[in-house]
Amino acid sequence: MWKYLFVFLLIMHGLAHMTGPIGLWTSGSQAFAEKAWLFSKGVVPHSAVGWAWGMVWLVAVAGFVGAGLGLLFGQEWWRTLAPAAAVVSLAAIIPWVRVVPPGAWAGACFDLAILAALLFPWGGRIVEALS
């Protein structure tokens, strides 16, 4: 049962990253606010950098959905892909900290939980429980 719950969480977390490209590539109510990103005042979501950063969010989508499917089908590589996707996710969120929706903060906490769960010494026991 824990395995299927974690598969569900990984895949849903991955799909939630679709808010990044949607927020960066569209206008209207679903778009990110036109505030500067963390590194300089001149870069806003609807710019060339914002468009390119949407691709980073898509990498996080693929990483988490792939990790979830890998876990579901018993592939060992999910254990490497999940923390990598968490790092990409944090790299996607942190520069846009001023413009992301509040749910992105919960997602960042989930990323940190994945890193803590899988990269620290107790990671092996967690993986065994999910097998």
C-alpha positions in Angstrom: 0.0 0.0 0.0 2.8 2.5 0.8 4.3 1.8 -2.5 1.2 2.8 -4.4 0.7 5.9 -2.2 4.3 7.0 -3.0 3.8 6.3 -6.7 0.7 8.4 -6.6 2.5 11.3 -4.8 5.5 11.2 -7.2 3.3 11.3 -10.3 0.9 13.9 -9.0 3.9 16.1 -7.9 5.3 15.7 -11.4 2.1 16.7 -13.0 1.8 19.7 -10.7 5.0 21.0 -12.3 2.9 21.8 -15.4 1.9 25.0 -13.6 5.5 26.2 -14.4 5.3 26.2 -18.1 1.6 27.3 -18.0 2.5 30.2 -15.7 5.5 31.2 -17.7 4.2 30.7 -21.2 0.6 32.0 -21.0 -1.2 35.2 -20.0 -4.4 35.6 -18.1 -5.4 34.4 -14.7 -3.2 31.2 -14.8 -0.1 33.2 -15.6 2.6 34.1 -13.1 2.7 37.7 -11.9 5.0 40.0 -13.8 7.6 40.3 -11.0 11.3 39.9 -11.4 13.0 36.7 -10.6 15.4 36.3 -7.8 18.7 37.0 -9.6 18.0 40.4 -11.3 15.2 42.9 -11.6 15.1 42.9 -15.4 14.0 39.3 -15.9 10.3 38.6 -15.7 8.2 35.5 -16.4 7.1 36.5 -19.8 10.7 37.0 -21.2 13.1 34.8 -23.1 14.6 33.6 -19.8 11.1 32.8 -18.5 10.3 30.9 -21.6 13.5 28.9 -21.3 12.9 28.3 -17.6 9.6 26.7 -18.5 11.7 23.9 -20.0 13.3 23.3 -16.6 9.8 22.7 -15.2 9.1 20.2 -17.9 12.2 18.3 -17.0 10.9 18.1 -13.5 7.5 16.8 -14.8 9.3 14.0 -16.8 11.6 13.2 -13.8 8.8 12.7 -11.3 6.4 10.9 -13.6 9.3 8.7 -14.7 10.3 8.0 -11.1 6.7 7.2 -10.1 6.4 4.8 -13.0 9.8 3.3 -12.3 8.7 2.6 -8.7 5.4 1.2 -9.9 7.1 -1.3 -12.2 9.9 -2.3 -9.8 12.8 -0.6 -11.6 15.8 0.2 -9.5 16.6 3.5 -11.3 13.6 5.2 -9.8 15.7 5.7 -6.7 18.2 7.8 -8.6 15.6 9.6 -10.8 13.5 10.8 -7.9 16.2 12.9 -6.1 17.5 14.2 -9.4 13.9 15.4 -10.2 13.7 17.0 -6.8 16.9 18.9 -7.4 15.6 20.1 -10.8 12.3 21.0 -9.2 14.0 23.2 -6.6 16.1 24.7 -9.4 12.8 25.6 -11.2 11.1 27.0 -8.2 13.7 29.0 -6.3 14.6 31.6 -9.0 10.9 32.4 -9.3 10.1 32.5 -5.6 8.4 35.9 -6.0 6.0 34.7 -8.6 5.1 31.1 -8.1 1.8 30.1 -6.6 1.7 29.2 -2.9 1.4 25.5 -3.8 4.9 25.6 -5.1 6.1 26.1 -1.5 4.4 22.8 -0.6 6.1 21.2 -3.6 9.5 22.5 -2.6 8.9 20.9 0.9 8.0 17.6 -0.8 11.3 17.9 -2.9 13.3 18.4 0.3 11.5 15.4 1.9 12.4 13.2 -1.1 16.0 14.3 -0.8 16.1 13.6 2.9 14.3 10.2 2.6 16.3 8.8 -0.3 19.8 10.3 0.2 20.4 9.9 3.9 21.4 6.6 5.5 17.8 5.6 6.3 17.0 5.7 2.6 17.6 2.0 2.1 15.0 1.1 4.7 12.5 3.4 3.1 13.1 1.8 -0.3 12.7 -1.6 1.2 9.4 -0.6 2.7 8.2 0.6 -0.8 9.3 -2.7 -2.5 
